[in-house]
Amino acid sequence: MRILLEKTVKLAPNNPIKRIYGKMKVVAPIRRLCLVMISFTLLFVQPALSATDHSALIEGPLASGPEVTRKCLECHEQAAMDVMQTTHWTWSADQKINGKSADRGKKNAINNFCVSIASNEPRCTSCHIGYGWKDAKFDFSDKSAVDCLVCHDTTGTYKKDAAAAGMPAKGVDLLKVAQSVGKPSRVNCGACHFFGGGGDAVKHGDLDSSMEFPEGDVDVHMAAEGLNFQCQSCHETTGHKIIGQAMVVSPGGKDHIGCEKCHGAAPHKESRINRHADAIACQTCHIPFFAKELPTKMSWDWSTAGKEIIPEPTDKLGKPTYDKKKGDFTWGKMVVPAYAWYNGEAGAYLAGDKMDPSRVTKLTWPKGDIKDKNAKIYPFKVHTGKQIYDSKQNIFITPKVFGPGGYWKEFDWNKAARLGMEASSLPYSGEYGFAPTIMYWRINHMVAPKSQALGCLDCHGDKGRLDWQELGYKADPLKGPGVAKKR
């Protein structure tokens, strides 16, 4: 329970909430409720009012998502073509990974959460920006399969069915939603990005539903009583192409977003702090914790799945630590990031690559080290796993977990492996085991107010959070120039 504290709401002079309510003093939970209600109005009503009124332009009935899209294309005929050129549509991109060219993305990446999309499409593609991707036969050239509403709904009532290949959920009033379209809000983007990995806060650590209407100490940029940024405030968009790429699916991506675009290369009054930016990313000091409000998954062991444990156990955070379908989990809240050098490029395990089951396999990892002039120390969520692999060929398996024949229905790993590898066009020997893996997820959101940024002793003190030797230093650089980074 949040402690009741009286707190004065301080708003920027140009903040729309201040124009409406001015300065108010309320009990914190009530304050939060007020902010949520106000933010809801600002996010849904204001964008709808500023956009073209579609209520007189679109007539029903509209019985399906593709029908809505065909209606949209009568005026916005180029929009679908624009969307179809983006990775939100293709879920892949040509990129250079581990020194070789690869067509790689969400559609064929292997992770240590639900592992792979192949053979599991109806469940995974509920977050695709399209309709009907239920198997490898999906027609990526069908313009009517583009889902306009998932990004442009302003009513808050549009939902996709969780297991129907991206089709709208039953009961959604498609005509009402289509007549109320407007600019995307955090809620639109978050419908997928906050719920990756099968649940709220599971994957990213710095993206979850608390970011829909965050308070200032959760994210200073998106706080409704502050700057009230929408996602596209930083992820600028032209022709439906949104800048920014996730390292885990686009390790070879070059389309990065930098804090310096708004803050400049030397934003601090103290020159010594500015010099830190030569080797330290802004996020390292300004995101001291992630998973601030909601726990995020930190490990997933598939090898223990299949046991009947009643009741299923939970941890002190109230999160499940075991699921018969999925195995064992651990969770974290207010997590201190892991730190590593990153030069803008990353490595990744590619489907079919050989692995050594006696060692921890890195599925994605940042590239760079202390000698790399382009590298800086960045914060990461490190997620560990134990997942199925072909014990004869020493390659990771892409199991079928969802739907007929899937592990979640039949609890048969051999069958799940065979069906999944067939869908991935990979060989399967018929023998399997489980091996440890690790993934690095960049932390970019949940930026704290400057008063909560890390101080000198948070890193350099006796109990500092950085492992200097692991980062390549002889010791803490504060001890003298002889151990500082050489550029």
N, C-alpha and C positions, 0 to 999 in steps of 0.2 A: 504494500500500500504506500502510495506517495505521501510523504509527510506534508501536512497542511502548513503552508507558509504564506504569509502575506507578501505580495511582490508587486511592485509598480511596473506596469508595462511601458517600456521605453521604445518608441518607434521613430524611425527615420522621418525627417520632415516631409519627404515626398511619398511616404508610405500610404497606400490607399486605405489601410485600416485606420490610420490616424485621422485621415480626412473624414472617416465615418464616425469613429468613436472617440478620437482624441486620446487623452491620458486617463487610464482607469486603474483602480487599485482593487484587486480581487484575490480570493484564495486560489492557490495554484491549480488545483484540479478544475475549479470552475473556470479559471482563466484559460486553461487548455481547451476545455469544451467550447468556450466562446471563440477561441482562435480557430478551432476546427470548423465551427459553423460559419465563421466569417470567411475562412479560407475556402470552404466549399462554395460559398457564394462567388468569391473572386475567381475560383478555378473553373467553375461550370457556367455560372450565369454571365459574368463579364465577357469571357471569350465568345459565348454564344451571341451576345448582343453586338460585339464588335465585328463578328463575321457576317457574311451575307445571310439574310433570313431565308432559309430554304423551305419554310412551311407552305408557301404558296407555289413553290417550284416543283415539289415532288408529290405526286399523287399515288395512292395505293390502289389495290392491295399489293403488298410486297411479301411474298411467301418464303423467300430464301435469301441467303447472303448474296449469291451470284446475281439474283434479280436486282438487288439494291445496287450492286456495282455497275451493272449494265445501265441503270438509271443515272448513276453518277457520270458515267462515261459519255453520256449524251452531251454534256457540257465540258467535262474535264477529260477530253479524249486522250491527251498526252500523259495524264497522271499515271495511268496503269503502266505505260511503257517506261516511265521514269522509275517507278517502284521496282519493276522487273529487272532493272540494271543494278540494283543494290543488293548488299549481302543480307539485308532483312528478308529479301525474297529468295535468293539463291542458297543462302546458308553455306556459302563457300566462296573462295576467292583464289586466284592464281597468286602464289607467293613463294618466296624462297625460304626454305626451312632446312636447317642442318646442312646447308651448303648445296641443296638441290631444289629444283622447282617442283611445286606440288599444288594440286587443286585441293585445298583443304579448308575446312570450316566446320560449323556446327553439325552439318549433315554426315560427316565421316570421322570426326574427332573421337578419340577414346578418352574418357575421364574416369575418375574414381568415385563417382556418384552413381547414376543409373547406367553408366558405362558407355552406351552407344545408341544411336537412333535407329540404325538399320534393323528392320523387323518389328520395331516398336513404334512406328510412325503415328498411328492413331492417337496414342497418348502424348508423345513428345511434340507432335505438330499442332497440338492445341494452342501452342504459342507461336505458330507460324503466322506471318502476315498474309495468310491466304486461306482458301477453302479447299478441302478435299485431298490433302496430301496423305493418303492412307497407305501407300506403298511406293515402290520404285517406278511405277507407271505414271506417276503424277505428271500432268502436262504443265510445264513451267512457262509455256507460251500462251496459255489461256488467260486473256486479260480479265475475263469475268470471274476468275478465281482469286483475284486480288481482294483482300478485305479492307475496304476503306474505313469501316466503322470502328475497328479496333483502335485506331489512332485518333479518329475525329469525333467520336461520341462525346457529347457534353452533358448527357442526362445522368450518367453514372449507372445506367440500367443495362448497358450492353455487356453480355458475357458470352464467352465461348464454352461449348461443352468440353469438359475435361478429358474426354476420351473419344472424340468424334472427328479427328483430323482437322480441327480448326473451324468446324461448322458452328453457327450460333447456337446457344443453349435454347432449349424449348421454353416458350413463354416470353421471350424477348419481343417487344413491340417494335419490329423493324421499321415500320413507317414512322413511328414517333422518333426513333433514334436518327433515321435518315433526314428527317425534317429539322433536326436540332444539331447538325454537325457544326464543328468549329475547330479552333486551333487545339492541338494536343496539350494535355496537362500532365503533371507528374503521375496522376492516377492512371492515365492511358498507358504511359510507358511502363509504369510499375506493375500493371496487370500481368506482364510477362517477366520483366527484369527483376521484380522483387520476389518472384515465386519460382525461380529456376531451381531445378533439382527436386521438384515435387512438393515444395512447400515454402511457406513464408520464411525468409532469412536463411534458407538452407545453404545456398551456394556461395554468394559473394562475400558476405560479412559486412560490407558497407552499403548494401542495397537491400532494403526490406520495407514492409508497409509503414514503419514509423517515419519513413521519408515522404509519405503522402502529405502530411501536415506537421512537419517537425518543429520542435521548439529550437531556440537559438543554440542551446548547448548540444543539440544533436547534429545540426548542420547549419552553420552560420549563413550559407548562401541561400538555402532553400527555406529557411525559417519564415513562416508566414508573417511574423511581426518584425521581420527584417527585410532582406532583399527580395524574398519571395521568388527566387529564381525558378523557372521551369527548366526541364532537362535541356531544351533547345537553347537556353540562354548561353550554355557552354558548347553543347553539341549542335553547332550551327548547321542549318539545313538549306540546301539549294537543290531544287528539282528532286525533292524527296531523298537526296543523298545526305546522310547524317554523318558528320565527321566524328572520329573517335572509333577505336577498335579494342575489343577485349583481347588481352594477351593470350588467354587460354584457347581461343578459337582462331585467332589471327596472329600467331607468334611472329610471322614475317611482315606484319602490317606496318605501314609507315605513316598512317593517318592519325597522328597523335595530337592531343590537346595539352597545352602548357599553361600553367598558372601565370606565366610572365606575359601572356597576351593582354591581360587586364592589369596585372600588378607590376609589370616591368621586371627587369633583371636585378634591380637593386632597390627593393621596396622598403628596407629598414633604415631607420635614422642612424643606426650604429654600423659603421663600416665593417667591423669585425664579424658581425652577424651576416652581412651581405657576402663576405668572403666565404662563408660556409656554403653558399649556393654553388660554389665551384665543385663541391663534392657531395652535397646533400640536397636531395629533392625537397621542395616545399612541403610535400605531404608528410615527410618524415617527422618534422617538428609540429606540423599543424593538424595532424590526425593521430593523436596520442593513443587512442583506443578505437576499436570498431565493435560492431554488435552492441551498441550502447543501450538500446531499449529491448531488443529481442535477441535471444540466443541464436547462434549460428552453428551449423554442424562443423565439427573439427576432425572427425575421423569416422570411417565406415568400413566395417569388416564383414564382407559377404560370406566368408567361409563358415560362419556360425549359423547362417540362415537355415530354416527348415525345422527347427525345434519348436515344440509346443510349450510355451511358458505362460502360465496363467496365474495371476494377472501379469501382463507385460510390465516390466520394471520401468521406473522413471527416476530421474536424478533430482538433485536439490533445486534445479531450475524448473522442475515440472515437465521436462522434456523426456520422451521415450528413449530408453537406452537399448532396447531390443525390439525387433519386429520379426515375426516368423518369415515374412516374405523377403526381408532385406538384411537381417543379421544385427550386429552390434553397432552402436553409435556412441560418440561423445559429443558434447556441446560446450560452447563457451559464450560468456557474456562479458562485456567490458574487457575485451581481449587486447593485450599488448601485441602489436604486430611483430612479425619476424622481419629482419632487415637483410637486404642483399644488394649487391651492385647490379645496376641495370643500365644498359646503353641504348635502349629503344628497340633492341632485338631480343628474341627469345628462341629457345629450342623446344622441340616437342617430339613426343613419341608418335610415329605414324603407323597406322594400321598395317600389320604384316611385318613390322620391324622385329628383329630378334631381341630377346631380353634374357637376363640372367636371373632365374628365380631365387637364387641365394642372396641377391642384392636388392636394395630398394630401387625400383625403376622410377626415374623422373618422367612424368607424363608431360608436364610443361615446366619450364624454368627460365629465369632471367639470365641473359648473357652480360658479361662485363666483369671486370675485377679492378683491383686497386691501381693497376698500371694502365687501365683503359681511360684515355682522356675524355671520351664521350660518355663515360659511365658516372652515375651518381648512386648514392645509397637511397633506396626506396623502401617503403613499408609493404609487407605482403601478409595475406592470410595463407598459411600453409595447411593444406588438407591432406591427411594421410588415409590410405586405404589398403585393403587386402582383397584382391579380385581374381576372377577366374582366368586361367591361361591354359594353353595347350601344352601339356607336360612332355610331349614327345617332340614337338616342333619348336618349343620355347618362343611362342608368340602369344600376345594377349587375345582372348576370345571376346567377341561382341555378342553376348548372350541375348536370346529372346526372352524377355521377362514379362511382357504384356500380351494379353490376348490368347487365343487358342494355341495350345502347345507351349505357352510361355511358362517360365518358372513360377510366377506368382499364382498360376492355376494348378500346375501339376507337380511342382517341387521336384522336377527331374532335371538335374544340371546337364546330364549328357544330351538330352533332347533339346534343352534350351540352347546349348552350345552348338549343336548341329544346325538347328534352324537359323540361329543368329549368324553363324559363319556363312551359311548359304546366301543369306540376304546381303552379306558384305562381300560376297564373291571371294572368300578366303577359304583355304583348305582347313580341314579339321581331322585330326588323327583318331579321334574317339577316346583320347585319354586327356584328363584334365587335372589341375591342381589349383592352388591359390597362392598368389605371390604379393609382396608388399609394394605399394606405389606411393608417390608423393606428387602434389600439384601446388604450384605457386599462383596465387590470385592477387593481382595488384590492388592496392587500397587507394582509392581516389576520392571517395565521398565521405560524408560525416566529418567535414572540416569543422574544427572547434573554434570558438571565439578566440581572439588573440590572447585574452587573459588566461586561457587554458592551454596555450601552446607549451611545448616542452621547454624547460629551462636548462641552463648549463649542466647542473648536477644530475639531471634526469638521464643524461648520457655519460657524463664524465665523472660522476661521483663514484664512491666506493660501491654503491649498489646500482650503478648505471645500467640501462637496459641494453646497450650495444655490446656485442661480443667482438671486441676489437681484433683479437687474433684471428677469429673466423673470417673477418672482413679483410684480412691481409696486413694489418698493422702489427708492429712488434709489441705495442702496448697502447694504452690510452694516449692519443695524440697530445692531450693536455700536459703530459709529462715533459714535453719538449719537442723542438723542431726535428730532432733526429728520428722520431717515430711517426712524424706526420706524412701525409700522402705526397708522393712525388709526381708532379705533372710533367 
